[in-house]
Amino acid sequence: MELEGNKDAFSAQLITNEIKGTNKAVTFFELVKPYFKHLQDSGQTSRYNAEKPRINHFKKFLKNQDITFPEITEGLLKKFQVYLKVERGNGERSIVNAMVVIRTIFNLAIREDIVDRKHYPFGKGRIVIRFPQSLKIGLSREELTALEDAEMESDMERHARNVWLISFYFAGMRISDVLKLKWSDFKDGRLYYQMNKNNKVLSLKTPDKAAAIFKQYEVDKWHKDDFVFPELKKANLDDAHDILIKSKNGNKNINKYLRLIAERLKFDKPLSMHIARHTFGSLSGDKIPIQMLQKLYRHSDITTTINYQKAFIFRDADDALDAVLNS
């Protein structure tokens, strides 16, 4: 119908191209291949390992058949969401993560002129991706003190607690960054490190409590560029996959001993490496200006900091409740 106003230009090939599109021969899973290769080549091994099974779930849902981008409709994606929930037993966050990967590939296809934006199944009135709020609970000040002062029953428990405390002392540093700390990262009483998640550089004063922990590991220091903690000492530093696997195994092992510590200390909440970050957020509450927290967390957008920190700021709500109940 669009061609009717230009009948002189009609040809079988022209109509075929208009119907099929000259670039639309590239399918979803054909585009996934170079996308994954880019992640691997750029060293984004963790992201690759997280996104690959999500794409595999989508392929299994499609009975291992490829699909063109215009065929990825709102209705199809809603069926996929039901499949993930019912057939695979995925939670809300896992389903959202799967949608995010598909959206990423679709956006790539639009940028590469593989599909017209009119086929985009995401956005207002279509598939809207909203990340579910998760309950963020950190240790109380009393629980933190109990953890710091408790006698550990084994070297592995002591090591697990040390790694957890280092994460907390450095504003909730992620476990992947903690395990990558090298002796050469410390200069003149400060830590200089590059975050694994977004490659941003951060410098923080080394607290006295952290310095005392590091001293326990100096006996195993091989050279100035050696890792502080043992998990990556035998890793192949030229192999991002090997580093990732050893970091994951280290995190898993540390969390196992943290659970034992929590049971013995009778904590009524889980103790894991991720809780170190929540604990810093909880104890900082509204005591630290949000701009400073943004700097400590190394968030690009202050909105990210506000959304993260609001889970730990209760004073205004508590005061409002007291004003009503105690008036």
LOVOKE-190515 format. One line per field, with one value per residue (C-alpha): residue number from 1; residue in one letter; x, y, z. Coordinates in nm, 2 decimals, decimal comma, always signed. Example, Ala and Ser with C-alpha at 12.3 -4.5 7.8 and 13.67 -1.06 7.14 Angstrom:
k 1;2;
r A;S;
px +1,23;+1,37;
py -0,45;-0,11;
pz +0,78;+0,71;
This chain:
k 1;2;3;4;5;6;7;8;9;10;11;12;13;14;15;16;17;18;19;20;21;22;23;24;25;26;27;28;29;30;31;32;33;34;35;36;37;38;39;40;41;42;43;44;45;46;47;48;49;50;51;52;53;54;55;56;57;58;59;60;61;62;63;64;65;66;67;68;69;70;71;72;73;74;75;76;77;78;79;80;81;82;83;84;85;86;87;88;89;90;91;92;93;94;95;96;97;98;99;100;101;102;103;104;105;106;107;108;109;110;111;112;113;114;115;116;117;118;119;120;121;122;123;124;125;126;127;128;129;130;131;132;133;134;135;136;137;138;139;140;141;142;143;144;145;146;147;148;149;150;151;152;153;154;155;156;157;158;159;160;161;162;163;164;165;166;167;168;169;170;171;172;173;174;175;176;177;178;179;180;181;182;183;184;185;186;187;188;189;190;191;192;193;194;195;196;197;198;199;200;201;202;203;204;205;206;207;208;209;210;211;212;213;214;215;216;217;218;219;220;221;222;223;224;225;226;227;228;229;230;231;232;233;234;235;236;237;238;239;240;241;242;243;244;245;246;247;248;249;250;251;252;253;254;255;256;257;258;259;260;261;262;263;264;265;266;267;268;269;270;271;272;273;274;275;276;277;278;279;280;281;282;283;284;285;286;287;288;289;290;291;292;293;294;295;296;297;298;299;300;301;302;303;304;305;306;307;308;309;310;311;312;313;314;315;316;317;318;319;320;321;322;323;324;325;326;327;
r M;E;L;E;G;N;K;D;A;F;S;A;Q;L;I;T;N;E;I;K;G;T;N;K;A;V;T;F;F;E;L;V;K;P;Y;F;K;H;L;Q;D;S;G;Q;T;S;R;Y;N;A;E;K;P;R;I;N;H;F;K;K;F;L;K;N;Q;D;I;T;F;P;E;I;T;E;G;L;L;K;K;F;Q;V;Y;L;K;V;E;R;G;N;G;E;R;S;I;V;N;A;M;V;V;I;R;T;I;F;N;L;A;I;R;E;D;I;V;D;R;K;H;Y;P;F;G;K;G;R;I;V;I;R;F;P;Q;S;L;K;I;G;L;S;R;E;E;L;T;A;L;E;D;A;E;M;E;S;D;M;E;R;H;A;R;N;V;W;L;I;S;F;Y;F;A;G;M;R;I;S;D;V;L;K;L;K;W;S;D;F;K;D;G;R;L;Y;Y;Q;M;N;K;N;N;K;V;L;S;L;K;T;P;D;K;A;A;A;I;F;K;Q;Y;E;V;D;K;W;H;K;D;D;F;V;F;P;E;L;K;K;A;N;L;D;D;A;H;D;I;L;I;K;S;K;N;G;N;K;N;I;N;K;Y;L;R;L;I;A;E;R;L;K;F;D;K;P;L;S;M;H;I;A;R;H;T;F;G;S;L;S;G;D;K;I;P;I;Q;M;L;Q;K;L;Y;R;H;S;D;I;T;T;T;I;N;Y;Q;K;A;F;I;F;R;D;A;D;D;A;L;D;A;V;L;N;S;
px +0,00;+0,29;+0,42;+0,09;+0,19;+0,50;+0,37;+0,65;+0,90;+0,72;+0,92;+0,89;+1,23;+1,12;+0,80;+0,99;+1,25;+0,97;+0,79;+1,09;+1,33;+1,68;+1,84;+1,58;+1,73;+1,93;+1,74;+1,75;+1,99;+2,21;+2,26;+2,31;+2,64;+2,83;+2,68;+2,81;+3,15;+3,17;+3,11;+3,38;+3,63;+3,58;+3,64;+3,28;+3,29;+3,06;+2,79;+2,83;+2,79;+2,48;+2,31;+2,39;+2,15;+1,87;+1,91;+1,91;+1,58;+1,43;+1,56;+1,41;+1,08;+1,09;+1,16;+1,51;+1,37;+1,51;+1,29;+1,29;+1,27;+0,92;+0,80;+0,91;+0,58;+0,43;+0,21;+0,50;+0,70;+0,41;+0,39;+0,76;+0,72;+0,45;+0,68;+0,96;+0,73;+0,53;+0,77;+1,10;+0,98;+1,17;+1,12;+1,02;+1,37;+1,49;+1,21;+1,29;+1,66;+1,55;+1,34;+1,64;+1,87;+1,60;+1,55;+1,93;+1,95;+1,64;+1,79;+2,11;+1,90;+1,74;+2,08;+2,21;+1,90;+1,80;+1,44;+1,22;+1,15;+0,78;+0,82;+0,97;+0,77;+0,89;+0,79;+0,47;+0,16;+0,37;+0,62;+0,73;+1,03;+1,02;+1,28;+1,11;+1,21;+1,41;+1,42;+1,76;+1,85;+2,20;+2,34;+2,26;+2,55;+2,53;+2,55;+2,84;+3,03;+2,95;+3,09;+3,41;+3,47;+3,37;+3,63;+3,65;+3,66;+3,88;+4,12;+3,85;+3,60;+3,85;+3,93;+3,56;+3,50;+3,81;+3,69;+3,34;+3,48;+3,71;+3,41;+3,22;+3,51;+3,55;+3,19;+3,04;+3,30;+3,18;+3,33;+3,48;+3,67;+3,78;+3,93;+4,12;+4,29;+4,67;+4,93;+5,03;+4,68;+4,77;+4,98;+5,04;+4,77;+4,51;+4,35;+4,34;+4,14;+3,93;+3,58;+3,52;+3,15;+3,20;+3,58;+3,55;+3,85;+3,81;+4,05;+3,97;+4,16;+4,26;+4,08;+4,29;+4,07;+4,13;+4,50;+4,50;+4,33;+4,58;+4,87;+4,74;+4,81;+5,15;+5,32;+5,19;+5,29;+5,50;+5,57;+5,43;+5,18;+5,05;+4,69;+4,62;+4,37;+4,44;+4,15;+4,31;+4,68;+4,68;+4,44;+4,55;+4,55;+4,53;+4,21;+3,91;+3,70;+3,95;+3,94;+3,56;+3,54;+3,79;+3,62;+3,28;+3,41;+3,58;+3,26;+3,07;+3,32;+3,33;+2,95;+2,94;+3,16;+2,97;+2,65;+2,82;+2,93;+2,58;+2,43;+2,68;+2,62;+2,24;+2,18;+1,82;+1,92;+2,14;+2,51;+2,67;+2,91;+2,62;+2,50;+2,82;+2,71;+2,36;+2,51;+2,71;+2,40;+2,19;+2,43;+2,50;+2,12;+2,07;+2,39;+2,59;+2,49;+2,35;+2,62;+2,90;+2,73;+2,71;+3,09;+3,15;+2,92;+3,06;+2,72;+2,71;+2,36;+2,26;+1,91;+2,07;+2,21;+1,88;+1,69;+1,94;+1,97;+1,59;+1,57;+1,77;+1,63;+1,35;+1,38;+1,12;+0,87;+0,93;+0,89;+0,57;+0,43;+0,53;+0,37;+0,03;+0,05;+0,20;+0,00;
py +0,00;+0,23;+0,17;+0,25;+0,62;+0,52;+0,27;+0,34;+0,20;-0,13;-0,45;-0,80;-0,75;-0,42;-0,56;-0,86;-0,63;-0,41;-0,72;-0,90;-0,61;-0,62;-0,64;-0,85;-1,18;-1,17;-1,35;-1,32;-1,60;-1,51;-1,17;-1,33;-1,49;-1,17;-1,01;-1,29;-1,28;-0,91;-0,98;-1,25;-1,04;-0,74;-0,94;-0,92;-1,29;-1,25;-1,09;-1,35;-1,64;-1,47;-1,39;-1,71;-1,94;-1,67;-1,69;-2,07;-2,06;-1,84;-2,09;-2,38;-2,20;-2,17;-2,54;-2,47;-2,28;-1,94;-1,64;-1,31;-0,98;-0,89;-1,22;-1,13;-0,97;-0,86;-1,17;-1,40;-1,24;-1,27;-1,64;-1,66;-1,50;-1,75;-2,03;-1,91;-1,88;-2,20;-2,44;-2,33;-2,19;-1,86;-1,58;-1,23;-1,09;-1,38;-1,32;-0,95;-1,04;-1,26;-0,98;-0,74;-0,96;-0,99;-0,62;-0,56;-0,78;-0,61;-0,27;-0,39;-0,50;-0,16;+0,01;-0,22;-0,15;-0,52;-0,44;-0,13;+0,03;-0,01;-0,38;-0,29;-0,49;-0,30;+0,03;+0,20;+0,00;-0,30;-0,50;-0,27;-0,39;-0,31;-0,44;-0,57;-0,42;-0,66;-0,66;-0,52;-0,60;-0,55;-0,63;-0,40;-0,22;-0,47;-0,76;-0,61;-0,56;-0,92;-1,04;-0,84;-0,96;-1,33;-1,61;-1,81;-2,19;-2,24;-2,06;-2,07;-1,91;-1,64;-1,59;-1,57;-1,30;-1,11;-1,09;-0,98;-0,71;-0,58;-0,55;-0,36;-0,13;-0,02;+0,09;-0,24;-0,33;-0,62;-0,96;-0,97;-0,66;-0,77;-1,09;-0,90;-0,67;-0,67;-0,53;-0,28;-0,13;+0,03;+0,34;+0,59;+0,45;+0,46;+0,20;+0,27;+0,02;-0,02;-0,16;-0,48;-0,39;-0,06;-0,01;+0,31;+0,41;+0,47;+0,58;+0,53;+0,57;+0,24;+0,22;+0,10;-0,21;-0,30;-0,25;-0,49;-0,76;-0,71;-0,77;-1,12;-1,20;-1,05;-1,38;-1,52;-1,22;-1,34;-1,00;-0,65;-0,74;-1,05;-1,08;-1,01;-1,30;-1,65;-1,72;-1,59;-1,66;-1,96;-1,82;-1,78;-1,40;-1,42;-1,62;-1,42;-1,74;-1,89;-1,58;-1,57;-1,94;-1,91;-1,59;-1,76;-2,07;-1,84;-1,65;-1,98;-2,12;-1,79;-1,78;-2,13;-2,04;-1,71;-1,92;-2,13;-1,81;-1,66;-1,98;-1,98;-1,61;-1,67;-1,40;-1,40;-1,29;-1,44;-1,36;-1,35;-1,13;-0,94;-0,85;-0,65;-0,40;-0,38;-0,34;-0,04;+0,11;+0,03;+0,18;+0,49;+0,54;+0,91;+1,01;+1,05;+1,30;+1,12;+1,28;+1,13;+0,79;+0,82;+0,87;+0,58;+0,35;+0,48;+0,52;+0,71;+0,84;+0,97;+0,83;+0,48;+0,58;+0,72;+0,41;+0,18;+0,39;+0,45;+0,09;+0,19;+0,53;+0,50;+0,82;+1,03;+0,74;+0,66;+1,03;+1,06;+0,74;+0,87;+1,20;+1,03;+0,77;+0,98;+1,30;
pz +0,00;+0,07;-0,28;-0,45;-0,49;-0,68;-0,94;-1,18;-0,94;-0,90;-0,94;-0,80;-0,62;-0,48;-0,33;-0,19;-0,03;+0,12;+0,26;+0,40;+0,45;+0,30;+0,65;+0,83;+0,74;+1,06;+1,33;+1,70;+1,78;+1,49;+1,65;+2,00;+1,87;+1,80;+2,11;+2,33;+2,15;+2,23;+2,60;+2,61;+2,40;+2,63;+2,94;+3,06;+3,16;+3,46;+3,25;+2,98;+3,22;+3,37;+3,04;+2,85;+3,05;+3,02;+2,64;+2,65;+2,84;+2,57;+2,30;+2,49;+2,52;+2,14;+2,11;+1,98;+1,68;+1,57;+1,55;+1,36;+1,56;+1,44;+1,57;+1,92;+2,01;+2,34;+2,34;+2,29;+2,57;+2,81;+2,73;+2,80;+3,13;+3,23;+3,11;+3,33;+3,63;+3,59;+3,41;+3,55;+3,89;+3,84;+4,08;+3,98;+3,96;+3,74;+3,50;+3,48;+3,42;+3,12;+2,98;+3,01;+2,80;+2,53;+2,53;+2,50;+2,19;+2,04;+2,10;+1,93;+1,63;+1,61;+1,61;+1,34;+1,13;+1,14;+1,26;+1,25;+1,59;+1,52;+1,62;+1,96;+2,21;+2,52;+2,68;+2,78;+2,68;+2,60;+2,81;+3,09;+3,28;+3,65;+3,89;+4,20;+4,53;+4,75;+5,12;+5,23;+5,59;+5,74;+6,08;+6,37;+6,55;+6,83;+6,59;+6,41;+6,74;+6,84;+6,50;+6,54;+6,90;+6,87;+6,90;+6,58;+6,60;+6,29;+6,06;+5,78;+6,00;+6,09;+5,72;+5,63;+5,90;+5,79;+5,43;+5,54;+5,77;+5,49;+5,27;+5,54;+5,64;+5,28;+5,24;+5,13;+4,87;+4,65;+4,71;+4,36;+4,44;+4,79;+4,66;+4,39;+4,63;+4,59;+4,82;+4,56;+4,58;+4,91;+4,92;+5,20;+5,42;+5,13;+4,91;+4,54;+4,34;+4,02;+4,07;+3,88;+3,80;+3,63;+3,61;+3,82;+4,03;+4,40;+4,67;+5,04;+5,36;+5,52;+5,85;+6,15;+6,19;+5,83;+5,86;+6,15;+5,94;+5,65;+5,89;+5,95;+5,58;+5,54;+5,62;+5,29;+5,08;+4,79;+4,62;+4,61;+4,33;+4,51;+4,61;+4,98;+5,02;+4,90;+4,67;+4,35;+4,42;+4,19;+3,93;+3,57;+3,54;+3,16;+3,18;+3,28;+3,31;+3,55;+3,77;+3,77;+3,87;+4,15;+4,27;+4,27;+4,45;+4,71;+4,77;+4,81;+5,06;+5,26;+5,28;+5,41;+5,70;+5,76;+5,80;+6,07;+6,25;+6,24;+6,38;+6,67;+6,74;+6,72;+6,46;+6,35;+6,00;+5,73;+5,73;+5,38;+5,19;+5,03;+5,38;+5,44;+5,18;+5,33;+5,68;+5,57;+5,41;+5,72;+5,97;+5,76;+5,73;+5,69;+5,88;+5,56;+5,29;+4,99;+4,76;+4,98;+4,97;+4,59;+4,59;+4,83;+4,63;+4,30;+4,15;+3,82;+3,89;+4,23;+4,17;+4,20;+4,54;+4,66;+4,55;+4,72;+5,04;+5,09;+5,21;+5,52;+5,60;+5,85;+6,07;+5,88;+5,88;+6,25;+6,35;+6,15;+6,32;+6,66;+6,59;+6,54;+6,81;+7,08;+7,02;
